[in-house]
Amino acid sequence: HLKWAFSEAAVLYLRHTHDGKKLLAAIARKHGKGKALSILEHKIGRAVYYMLSRGTVFSTEKFRAA
């Protein structure tokens, strides 16, 4: 269920943010289009774990830097 949830989160992130599209394009240049979405899903999962374990809020700057 978590893989599905993070894939949906990645699609919504791409749909609603311009930064997400730029990030996906950068990842896609290095790894290819199909793998890029999986990498973004994993990156979102790590961000959620970080936020929950430390009790912090989402930071776009930290997300892009990681």
Distance bins in CASP14 RR format, pairs under 12 A and 6 or more apart:
PFRMAT RR
TARGET T0000
AUTHOR 0000-0000-0000
RMODE 2
METHOD distances of the structure
MODEL  1
1 7 0 0 0 0 0 1 0 0 0 0 0
1 8 0 0 0 0 0 1 0 0 0 0 0
2 8 0 0 0 0 0 1 0 0 0 0 0
2 9 0 0 0 0 0 1 0 0 0 0 0
2 41 0 0 0 0 1 0 0 0 0 0 0
2 42 0 0 0 0 0 1 0 0 0 0 0
2 44 0 0 0 0 0 1 0 0 0 0 0
2 45 0 0 0 0 1 0 0 0 0 0 0
2 48 0 0 0 0 1 0 0 0 0 0 0
2 49 0 0 0 0 0 1 0 0 0 0 0
3 9 0 0 0 0 0 1 0 0 0 0 0
3 10 0 0 0 0 0 1 0 0 0 0 0
3 37 0 0 0 0 0 1 0 0 0 0 0
3 38 0 0 0 0 1 0 0 0 0 0 0
3 41 1 0 0 1 0 0 0 0 0 0 0
3 42 0 0 0 0 1 0 0 0 0 0 0
3 44 0 0 0 0 0 1 0 0 0 0 0
3 45 0 0 0 0 1 0 0 0 0 0 0
4 10 0 0 0 0 0 1 0 0 0 0 0
4 11 0 0 0 0 0 1 0 0 0 0 0
4 41 0 0 0 0 1 0 0 0 0 0 0
5 11 0 0 0 0 0 1 0 0 0 0 0
5 12 0 0 0 0 0 1 0 0 0 0 0
5 41 0 0 0 0 1 0 0 0 0 0 0
5 44 0 0 0 0 1 0 0 0 0 0 0
5 45 0 0 0 0 1 0 0 0 0 0 0
5 48 0 0 0 0 1 0 0 0 0 0 0
6 12 0 0 0 0 0 1 0 0 0 0 0
6 13 0 0 0 0 1 0 0 0 0 0 0
6 37 0 0 0 0 0 1 0 0 0 0 0
6 38 0 0 0 0 1 0 0 0 0 0 0
6 39 0 0 0 0 0 1 0 0 0 0 0
6 40 0 0 0 0 1 0 0 0 0 0 0
6 41 1 0 1 0 0 0 0 0 0 0 0
6 42 1 0 0 1 0 0 0 0 0 0 0
6 43 0 0 0 0 1 0 0 0 0 0 0
6 44 1 0 1 0 0 0 0 0 0 0 0
6 45 1 0 1 0 0 0 0 0 0 0 0
6 46 0 0 0 0 1 0 0 0 0 0 0
6 47 0 0 0 0 1 0 0 0 0 0 0
6 48 1 0 0 1 0 0 0 0 0 0 0
6 49 0 0 0 0 0 1 0 0 0 0 0
7 13 0 0 0 0 0 1 0 0 0 0 0
7 14 0 0 0 0 0 1 0 0 0 0 0
7 34 0 0 0 0 0 1 0 0 0 0 0
7 37 1 0 0 1 0 0 0 0 0 0 0
7 38 0 0 0 0 1 0 0 0 0 0 0
7 39 0 0 0 0 0 1 0 0 0 0 0
7 40 0 0 0 0 1 0 0 0 0 0 0
7 41 1 0 1 0 0 0 0 0 0 0 0
7 42 0 0 0 0 0 1 0 0 0 0 0
7 44 0 0 0 0 1 0 0 0 0 0 0
7 45 0 0 0 0 0 1 0 0 0 0 0
8 14 0 0 0 0 0 1 0 0 0 0 0
8 15 0 0 0 0 0 1 0 0 0 0 0
8 37 0 0 0 0 0 1 0 0 0 0 0
8 40 0 0 0 0 0 1 0 0 0 0 0
8 41 0 0 0 0 1 0 0 0 0 0 0
8 44 0 0 0 0 1 0 0 0 0 0 0
8 45 0 0 0 0 0 1 0 0 0 0 0
9 15 0 0 0 0 0 1 0 0 0 0 0
9 16 0 0 0 0 0 1 0 0 0 0 0
9 17 0 0 0 0 0 1 0 0 0 0 0
9 20 0 0 0 0 0 1 0 0 0 0 0
9 37 0 0 0 0 0 1 0 0 0 0 0
9 40 0 0 0 0 1 0 0 0 0 0 0
9 41 1 0 0 1 0 0 0 0 0 0 0
9 42 0 0 0 0 0 1 0 0 0 0 0
9 43 0 0 0 0 0 1 0 0 0 0 0
9 44 1 0 1 0 0 0 0 0 0 0 0
9 45 1 0 0 1 0 0 0 0 0 0 0
9 47 0 0 0 0 1 0 0 0 0 0 0
9 48 0 0 0 0 1 0 0 0 0 0 0
9 58 0 0 0 0 0 1 0 0 0 0 0
9 63 0 0 0 0 0 1 0 0 0 0 0
10 16 0 0 0 0 0 1 0 0 0 0 0
10 17 0 0 0 0 0 1 0 0 0 0 0
10 20 0 0 0 0 1 0 0 0 0 0 0
10 21 0 0 0 0 0 1 0 0 0 0 0
10 23 0 0 0 0 0 1 0 0 0 0 0
10 24 0 0 0 0 1 0 0 0 0 0 0
10 27 0 0 0 0 0 1 0 0 0 0 0
10 34 0 0 0 0 0 1 0 0 0 0 0
10 36 0 0 0 0 1 0 0 0 0 0 0
10 37 1 0 0 1 0 0 0 0 0 0 0
10 38 0 0 0 0 1 0 0 0 0 0 0
10 39 0 0 0 0 1 0 0 0 0 0 0
10 40 1 0 1 0 0 0 0 0 0 0 0
10 41 1 0 1 0 0 0 0 0 0 0 0
10 42 0 0 0 0 1 0 0 0 0 0 0
10 43 0 0 0 0 1 0 0 0 0 0 0
10 44 1 0 1 0 0 0 0 0 0 0 0
10 45 0 0 0 0 1 0 0 0 0 0 0
10 47 0 0 0 0 0 1 0 0 0 0 0
10 48 0 0 0 0 0 1 0 0 0 0 0
10 63 0 0 0 0 0 1 0 0 0 0 0
11 17 0 0 0 0 0 1 0 0 0 0 0
11 20 0 0 0 0 0 1 0 0 0 0 0
11 21 0 0 0 0 0 1 0 0 0 0 0
11 24 0 0 0 0 0 1 0 0 0 0 0
11 37 0 0 0 0 1 0 0 0 0 0 0
11 40 0 0 0 0 1 0 0 0 0 0 0
11 41 0 0 0 0 1 0 0 0 0 0 0
11 44 0 0 0 0 0 1 0 0 0 0 0
12 20 0 0 0 0 0 1 0 0 0 0 0
12 40 0 0 0 0 0 1 0 0 0 0 0
12 41 0 0 0 0 0 1 0 0 0 0 0
12 44 0 0 0 0 1 0 0 0 0 0 0
13 19 0 0 0 0 1 0 0 0 0 0 0
13 20 1 0 1 0 0 0 0 0 0 0 0
13 21 0 0 0 0 1 0 0 0 0 0 0
13 22 0 0 0 0 0 1 0 0 0 0 0
13 23 0 0 0 0 1 0 0 0 0 0 0
13 24 0 0 0 0 1 0 0 0 0 0 0
13 37 0 0 0 0 0 1 0 0 0 0 0
13 40 1 0 0 1 0 0 0 0 0 0 0
13 41 0 0 0 0 1 0 0 0 0 0 0
13 43 0 0 0 0 1 0 0 0 0 0 0
13 44 1 0 0 1 0 0 0 0 0 0 0
13 45 0 0 0 0 0 1 0 0 0 0 0
13 47 0 0 0 0 0 1 0 0 0 0 0
13 48 0 0 0 0 0 1 0 0 0 0 0
13 58 0 0 0 0 0 1 0 0 0 0 0
13 60 0 0 0 0 0 1 0 0 0 0 0
13 63 0 0 0 0 1 0 0 0 0 0 0
13 64 0 0 0 0 0 1 0 0 0 0 0
14 20 1 0 1 0 0 0 0 0 0 0 0
14 21 1 0 1 0 0 0 0 0 0 0 0
14 22 0 0 0 0 0 1 0 0 0 0 0
14 23 0 0 0 0 1 0 0 0 0 0 0
14 24 1 0 0 1 0 0 0 0 0 0 0
14 25 0 0 0 0 0 1 0 0 0 0 0
14 27 0 0 0 0 0 1 0 0 0 0 0
14 28 0 0 0 0 0 1 0 0 0 0 0
14 36 0 0 0 0 0 1 0 0 0 0 0
14 37 0 0 0 0 1 0 0 0 0 0 0
14 40 1 0 0 1 0 0 0 0 0 0 0
14 41 0 0 0 0 0 1 0 0 0 0 0
14 44 0 0 0 0 0 1 0 0 0 0 0
15 21 0 0 0 0 1 0 0 0 0 0 0
15 24 0 0 0 0 0 1 0 0 0 0 0
16 60 0 0 0 0 0 1 0 0 0 0 0
17 23 0 0 0 0 1 0 0 0 0 0 0
17 24 0 0 0 0 0 1 0 0 0 0 0
17 40 0 0 0 0 0 1 0 0 0 0 0
17 44 0 0 0 0 0 1 0 0 0 0 0
17 58 0 0 0 0 0 1 0 0 0 0 0
17 60 1 0 0 1 0 0 0 0 0 0 0
17 63 0 0 0 0 1 0 0 0 0 0 0
17 64 0 0 0 0 0 1 0 0 0 0 0
18 24 0 0 0 0 0 1 0 0 0 0 0
18 25 0 0 0 0 0 1 0 0 0 0 0
18 60 0 0 0 0 0 1 0 0 0 0 0
18 64 0 0 0 0 0 1 0 0 0 0 0
19 25 0 0 0 0 0 1 0 0 0 0 0
19 26 0 0 0 0 0 1 0 0 0 0 0
19 40 0 0 0 0 0 1 0 0 0 0 0
19 60 1 0 0 1 0 0 0 0 0 0 0
19 61 0 0 0 0 1 0 0 0 0 0 0
19 63 0 0 0 0 1 0 0 0 0 0 0
19 64 1 0 0 1 0 0 0 0 0 0 0
19 65 0 0 0 0 0 1 0 0 0 0 0
20 26 0 0 0 0 1 0 0 0 0 0 0
20 27 0 0 0 0 1 0 0 0 0 0 0
20 28 0 0 0 0 0 1 0 0 0 0 0
20 36 0 0 0 0 0 1 0 0 0 0 0
20 37 0 0 0 0 0 1 0 0 0 0 0
20 40 1 0 0 1 0 0 0 0 0 0 0
20 43 0 0 0 0 0 1 0 0 0 0 0
20 44 0 0 0 0 0 1 0 0 0 0 0
20 60 0 0 0 0 1 0 0 0 0 0 0
20 63 0 0 0 0 1 0 0 0 0 0 0
20 64 0 0 0 0 1 0 0 0 0 0 0
21 27 0 0 0 0 0 1 0 0 0 0 0
21 28 0 0 0 0 0 1 0 0 0 0 0
21 36 0 0 0 0 0 1 0 0 0 0 0
21 37 0 0 0 0 0 1 0 0 0 0 0
21 40 0 0 0 0 0 1 0 0 0 0 0
22 28 0 0 0 0 0 1 0 0 0 0 0
22 29 0 0 0 0 0 1 0 0 0 0 0
22 36 0 0 0 0 0 1 0 0 0 0 0
22 40 0 0 0 0 0 1 0 0 0 0 0
22 60 0 0 0 0 0 1 0 0 0 0 0
22 64 0 0 0 0 1 0 0 0 0 0 0
23 29 0 0 0 0 0 1 0 0 0 0 0
23 30 0 0 0 0 0 1 0 0 0 0 0
23 36 0 0 0 0 1 0 0 0 0 0 0
23 37 0 0 0 0 0 1 0 0 0 0 0
23 39 0 0 0 0 1 0 0 0 0 0 0
23 40 1 0 0 1 0 0 0 0 0 0 0
23 43 0 0 0 0 1 0 0 0 0 0 0
23 44 0 0 0 0 0 1 0 0 0 0 0
23 60 0 0 0 0 0 1 0 0 0 0 0
23 63 0 0 0 0 1 0 0 0 0 0 0
23 64 1 0 0 1 0 0 0 0 0 0 0
23 65 0 0 0 0 0 1 0 0 0 0 0
23 66 0 0 0 0 0 1 0 0 0 0 0
24 30 0 0 0 0 0 1 0 0 0 0 0
24 31 0 0 0 0 0 1 0 0 0 0 0
24 32 0 0 0 0 0 1 0 0 0 0 0
24 33 0 0 0 0 1 0 0 0 0 0 0
24 34 0 0 0 0 1 0 0 0 0 0 0
24 35 0 0 0 0 0 1 0 0 0 0 0
24 36 1 0 1 0 0 0 0 0 0 0 0
24 37 1 0 0 1 0 0 0 0 0 0 0
24 38 0 0 0 0 0 1 0 0 0 0 0
24 39 0 0 0 0 1 0 0 0 0 0 0
24 40 1 0 1 0 0 0 0 0 0 0 0
24 41 0 0 0 0 0 1 0 0 0 0 0
24 43 0 0 0 0 0 1 0 0 0 0 0
24 44 0 0 0 0 0 1 0 0 0 0 0
24 64 0 0 0 0 0 1 0 0 0 0 0
25 31 0 0 0 0 0 1 0 0 0 0 0
25 32 0 0 0 0 0 1 0 0 0 0 0
25 33 0 0 0 0 1 0 0 0 0 0 0
25 36 0 0 0 0 1 0 0 0 0 0 0
25 37 0 0 0 0 0 1 0 0 0 0 0
25 40 0 0 0 0 0 1 0 0 0 0 0
26 32 0 0 0 0 0 1 0 0 0 0 0
26 36 0 0 0 0 1 0 0 0 0 0 0
26 39 0 0 0 0 0 1 0 0 0 0 0
26 40 0 0 0 0 0 1 0 0 0 0 0
26 43 0 0 0 0 0 1 0 0 0 0 0
26 64 0 0 0 0 1 0 0 0 0 0 0
27 33 0 0 0 0 1 0 0 0 0 0 0
27 34 0 0 0 0 1 0 0 0 0 0 0
27 35 1 0 0 1 0 0 0 0 0 0 0
27 36 1 0 1 0 0 0 0 0 0 0 0
27 37 0 0 0 0 1 0 0 0 0 0 0
27 38 0 0 0 0 1 0 0 0 0 0 0
27 39 1 0 1 0 0 0 0 0 0 0 0
27 40 1 0 0 1 0 0 0 0 0 0 0
27 41 0 0 0 0 0 1 0 0 0 0 0
27 42 0 0 0 0 0 1 0 0 0 0 0
27 43 0 0 0 0 1 0 0 0 0 0 0
27 64 0 0 0 0 0 1 0 0 0 0 0
28 34 1 0 0 1 0 0 0 0 0 0 0
28 35 0 0 0 0 1 0 0 0 0 0 0
28 36 1 1 0 0 0 0 0 0 0 0 0
28 37 0 0 0 0 1 0 0 0 0 0 0
28 38 0 0 0 0 0 1 0 0 0 0 0
28 39 0 0 0 0 1 0 0 0 0 0 0
28 40 0 0 0 0 1 0 0 0 0 0 0
29 35 0 0 0 0 0 1 0 0 0 0 0
29 36 0 0 0 0 1 0 0 0 0 0 0
29 39 0 0 0 0 0 1 0 0 0 0 0
30 36 1 0 0 1 0 0 0 0 0 0 0
30 39 0 0 0 0 1 0 0 0 0 0 0
31 37 0 0 0 0 1 0 0 0 0 0 0
31 38 0 0 0 0 1 0 0 0 0 0 0
31 39 1 0 0 1 0 0 0 0 0 0 0
31 40 0 0 0 0 0 1 0 0 0 0 0
31 42 0 0 0 0 0 1 0 0 0 0 0
32 38 0 0 0 0 0 1 0 0 0 0 0
32 39 0 0 0 0 1 0 0 0 0 0 0
32 40 0 0 0 0 0 1 0 0 0 0 0
33 39 0 0 0 0 0 1 0 0 0 0 0
33 40 0 0 0 0 0 1 0 0 0 0 0
34 40 0 0 0 0 0 1 0 0 0 0 0
34 41 0 0 0 0 0 1 0 0 0 0 0
35 41 0 0 0 0 0 1 0 0 0 0 0
35 42 0 0 0 0 0 1 0 0 0 0 0
36 42 0 0 0 0 0 1 0 0 0 0 0
36 43 0 0 0 0 0 1 0 0 0 0 0
37 43 0 0 0 0 0 1 0 0 0 0 0
37 44 0 0 0 0 0 1 0 0 0 0 0
38 44 0 0 0 0 0 1 0 0 0 0 0
38 45 0 0 0 0 0 1 0 0 0 0 0
39 45 0 0 0 0 0 1 0 0 0 0 0
39 46 0 0 0 0 0 1 0 0 0 0 0
39 66 0 0 0 0 0 1 0 0 0 0 0
40 46 0 0 0 0 0 1 0 0 0 0 0
40 47 0 0 0 0 0 1 0 0 0 0 0
40 63 0 0 0 0 0 1 0 0 0 0 0
40 64 0 0 0 0 0 1 0 0 0 0 0
40 66 0 0 0 0 0 1 0 0 0 0 0
41 47 0 0 0 0 0 1 0 0 0 0 0
41 48 0 0 0 0 0 1 0 0 0 0 0
42 48 0 0 0 0 0 1 0 0 0 0 0
42 49 0 0 0 0 0 1 0 0 0 0 0
42 66 0 0 0 0 0 1 0 0 0 0 0
43 49 0 0 0 0 0 1 0 0 0 0 0
43 50 0 0 0 0 0 1 0 0 0 0 0
43 62 0 0 0 0 0 1 0 0 0 0 0
43 63 1 0 0 1 0 0 0 0 0 0 0
43 64 0 0 0 0 1 0 0 0 0 0 0
43 65 0 0 0 0 0 1 0 0 0 0 0
43 66 1 0 0 1 0 0 0 0 0 0 0
44 50 0 0 0 0 0 1 0 0 0 0 0
44 51 0 0 0 0 0 1 0 0 0 0 0
44 58 0 0 0 0 1 0 0 0 0 0 0
44 63 0 0 0 0 1 0 0 0 0 0 0
44 66 0 0 0 0 0 1 0 0 0 0 0
45 51 0 0 0 0 1 0 0 0 0 0 0
45 52 0 0 0 0 1 0 0 0 0 0 0
45 53 0 0 0 0 0 1 0 0 0 0 0
45 58 0 0 0 0 0 1 0 0 0 0 0
45 63 0 0 0 0 0 1 0 0 0 0 0
45 66 0 0 0 0 0 1 0 0 0 0 0
46 52 0 0 0 0 0 1 0 0 0 0 0
46 53 0 0 0 0 0 1 0 0 0 0 0
46 62 0 0 0 0 0 1 0 0 0 0 0
46 63 0 0 0 0 1 0 0 0 0 0 0
46 66 1 0 0 1 0 0 0 0 0 0 0
47 53 0 0 0 0 0 1 0 0 0 0 0
47 54 0 0 0 0 0 1 0 0 0 0 0
47 56 0 0 0 0 0 1 0 0 0 0 0
47 57 0 0 0 0 0 1 0 0 0 0 0
47 58 1 0 0 1 0 0 0 0 0 0 0
47 59 0 0 0 0 1 0 0 0 0 0 0
47 60 0 0 0 0 0 1 0 0 0 0 0
47 61 0 0 0 0 0 1 0 0 0 0 0
47 62 1 0 0 1 0 0 0 0 0 0 0
47 63 1 0 1 0 0 0 0 0 0 0 0
47 64 0 0 0 0 0 1 0 0 0 0 0
47 65 0 0 0 0 0 1 0 0 0 0 0
47 66 1 0 0 1 0 0 0 0 0 0 0
48 54 0 0 0 0 0 1 0 0 0 0 0
48 55 0 0 0 0 0 1 0 0 0 0 0
48 56 0 0 0 0 0 1 0 0 0 0 0
48 57 0 0 0 0 0 1 0 0 0 0 0
48 58 0 0 0 0 1 0 0 0 0 0 0
48 63 0 0 0 0 0 1 0 0 0 0 0
49 55 0 0 0 0 0 1 0 0 0 0 0
49 56 0 0 0 0 0 1 0 0 0 0 0
49 66 0 0 0 0 0 1 0 0 0 0 0
50 56 1 0 0 1 0 0 0 0 0 0 0
50 57 0 0 0 0 0 1 0 0 0 0 0
50 58 0 0 0 0 1 0 0 0 0 0 0
50 59 0 0 0 0 1 0 0 0 0 0 0
50 62 0 0 0 0 1 0 0 0 0 0 0
50 63 0 0 0 0 1 0 0 0 0 0 0
50 66 0 0 0 0 1 0 0 0 0 0 0
51 57 1 0 0 1 0 0 0 0 0 0 0
51 58 1 0 0 1 0 0 0 0 0 0 0
51 59 0 0 0 0 1 0 0 0 0 0 0
51 62 0 0 0 0 1 0 0 0 0 0 0
51 63 0 0 0 0 1 0 0 0 0 0 0
52 58 0 0 0 0 0 1 0 0 0 0 0
54 62 0 0 0 0 0 1 0 0 0 0 0
56 62 0 0 0 0 1 0 0 0 0 0 0
56 63 0 0 0 0 0 1 0 0 0 0 0
57 63 0 0 0 0 0 1 0 0 0 0 0
58 64 0 0 0 0 0 1 0 0 0 0 0
58 66 0 0 0 0 0 1 0 0 0 0 0
59 65 0 0 0 0 1 0 0 0 0 0 0
59 66 0 0 0 0 1 0 0 0 0 0 0
60 66 0 0 0 0 0 1 0 0 0 0 0
END
